[in-house]
Amino acid sequence: MILTVLGSGTGVPSTHRSSPAYLVETTVGRALVDCGSGTLRQLLLAGKSCASVDRVFVTHTHPDHISDLIPLIHALKIGWDARRERPLELCGPPGFRSYYVGCVAPVARPPRHFEIRVSEVGDNLDWGGVQVETVPTVHTTQLASVAYRFNSENRSLVITGDCDFDSGLVRVADHADVMVMDCSFPDALKIDGHCSASECGRIASLAKVEHLVLSHLYPVSLDQETRLAEARAECDSRVTLAHDLMTIQV
């Protein structure tokens, strides 16, 4: 698997961090995990076409994680390079179907030449041989949120979305090769619903994660090295600070 960080930022506008979005490339296709504002442009900057996306996995429906979903569908409908005929698979947490029907479909409108298939997560999802596991995350009481684990060819990738410290994350990340975690703030600025840097390191340690990638980074006055130092103090994992358009071979 190949992971490309399309957006390592948040809902706060930034000139160097786009809103959350990750491209996961496997032997069976390409998927987006979240698609915040700017995702389509970030795909082009990464040398990829949105037409190559087979699936979108949504962690939760806060605007900074889903606001380019309607533009994605619209772009695929236009099909300026080739008419799309294969389905677009959308998957999200409990309640995602209702969100799609109420908020996305009325604006995007059903395509004529391809099908949009909408599903909600279960215990396990099959993506043509890539096993997808999910676990609920602790983020907000207003809507459901989930983390995803992708298992392919004896390699594993976990992307948490927004989350707070929780034992479920330890279980889903057990011996993961790469784990991309919400590290919104350094320890001194910790808020409920988001992991601090030390908490990210603690989860990586308990789960025995090989490579921890800190993402969803709010702009703060503290040096970014603070996040790295606080996470590294809690684990023996390799720890990396995400940046837009970085690529990781899982």
Backbone hydrogen bonds, N-H to C=O, Kabsch-Sander energy under -0.5 kcal/mol:
donor,donor_aa,acceptor,acceptor_aa,energy
2,I,25,E,-2.1
3,L,248,I,-2.8
4,T,23,L,-2.5
5,V,246,M,-2.6
6,L,4,T,-1.0
6,L,21,A,-1.5
7,G,21,A,-2.3
9,G,18,S,-2.8
10,T,12,V,-0.5
19,S,37,S,-1.2
21,A,7,G,-1.4
22,Y,33,V,-1.3
22,Y,34,D,-0.6
23,L,4,T,-2.7
24,V,22,Y,-0.5
24,V,31,A,-3.2
25,E,2,I,-2.8
25,E,23,L,-0.6
26,T,24,V,-0.5
26,T,29,G,-2.8
29,G,26,T,-0.8
31,A,24,V,-2.3
32,L,55,R,-2.4
33,V,22,Y,-2.7
34,D,32,L,-0.7
34,D,57,F,-2.4
35,C,65,H,-2.8
36,G,20,P,-2.5
39,T,36,G,-1.8
42,Q,38,G,-2.4
43,L,39,T,-2.5
44,L,40,L,-1.6
45,L,41,R,-2.3
46,A,42,Q,-1.6
47,G,44,L,-1.7
48,K,43,L,-2.9
52,S,49,S,-1.7
53,V,50,C,-1.5
54,D,30,R,-2.6
55,R,30,R,-1.4
56,V,89,E,-2.3
57,F,32,L,-3.4
58,V,56,V,-0.6
58,V,91,C,-3.2
65,H,62,H,-2.4
66,I,62,H,-0.7
66,I,63,P,-1.0
67,S,63,P,-1.8
68,D,35,C,-2.8
69,L,66,I,-2.0
72,L,68,D,-1.9
73,I,69,L,-2.3
74,H,70,I,-2.5
75,A,71,P,-2.6
76,L,72,L,-2.3
77,K,73,I,-1.9
78,I,74,H,-1.9
79,G,75,A,-2.0
84,R,76,L,-0.5
88,L,115,E,-2.5
89,E,54,D,-2.2
89,E,87,P,-0.6
90,L,88,L,-0.5
90,L,117,R,-3.3
91,C,56,V,-2.7
92,G,119,S,-1.7
96,F,93,P,-2.3
99,Y,95,G,-1.9
100,Y,96,F,-2.7
101,V,97,R,-2.6
102,G,98,S,-2.5
103,C,99,Y,-3.0
104,V,99,Y,-0.9
104,V,100,Y,-1.1
105,A,100,Y,-3.0
107,V,104,V,-1.2
108,A,104,V,-3.1
109,R,105,A,-2.3
117,R,88,L,-2.4
117,R,115,E,-0.6
118,V,116,I,-0.6
119,S,90,L,-2.4
121,V,92,G,-2.3
125,L,132,V,-2.6
127,W,125,L,-0.6
127,W,130,V,-2.4
128,G,126,D,-0.5
130,V,127,W,-1.9
131,Q,129,G,-0.7
131,Q,151,N,-1.9
132,V,125,L,-2.7
133,E,131,Q,-0.5
133,E,149,R,-2.7
134,T,123,D,-1.0
135,V,147,A,-1.5
137,T,145,S,-2.4
139,H,137,T,-0.8
146,V,59,T,-1.9
147,A,135,V,-2.5
148,Y,159,I,-2.5
149,R,133,E,-2.7
150,F,157,L,-3.3
151,N,131,Q,-2.8
151,N,149,R,-0.5
152,S,150,F,-0.5
152,S,155,R,-2.6
155,R,152,S,-1.5
157,L,150,F,-2.2
158,V,178,V,-2.4
159,I,148,Y,-2.6
160,T,180,V,-2.3
164,D,138,V,-1.3
169,L,166,D,-0.9
170,V,166,D,-0.8
171,R,167,S,-1.8
172,V,168,G,-2.4
173,A,169,L,-1.5
174,D,171,R,-1.3
175,H,207,A,-3.8
176,A,173,A,-2.5
177,D,156,S,-0.8
178,V,156,S,-1.6
179,M,211,H,-2.4
180,V,158,V,-3.4
181,M,179,M,-0.6
181,M,213,V,-2.8
182,D,161,G,-0.6
183,C,181,M,-0.6
183,C,215,S,-3.0
185,F,195,C,-0.9
189,L,186,P,-1.7
190,K,187,D,-1.6
194,H,191,I,-1.3
195,C,163,C,-1.0
197,A,185,F,-0.8
200,C,196,S,-2.0
201,G,197,A,-2.1
202,R,198,S,-2.4
203,I,199,E,-2.3
204,A,200,C,-2.3
205,S,201,G,-2.1
206,L,202,R,-2.6
207,A,203,I,-2.4
208,K,204,A,-0.8
208,K,205,S,-0.6
209,V,204,A,-2.4
210,E,176,A,-2.5
211,H,177,D,-0.9
212,L,238,R,-3.4
213,V,179,M,-3.2
213,V,211,H,-0.5
214,L,212,L,-0.5
214,L,240,T,-3.0
215,S,181,M,-2.8
215,S,213,V,-0.5
217,L,8,S,-2.5
218,Y,184,S,-1.4
218,Y,216,H,-0.7
226,T,223,D,-2.0
227,R,224,Q,-0.7
228,L,224,Q,-1.3
229,A,225,E,-2.7
230,E,226,T,-2.4
231,A,227,R,-2.4
232,R,228,L,-2.8
233,A,229,A,-1.6
234,E,231,A,-1.4
235,C,232,R,-0.8
238,R,210,E,-2.4
240,T,212,L,-2.8
242,A,214,L,-3.0
242,A,240,T,-0.6
244,D,16,H,-0.5
245,L,5,V,-4.0
246,M,243,H,-1.8
248,I,3,L,-3.0
250,V,1,M,-2.3
250,V,248,I,-0.7
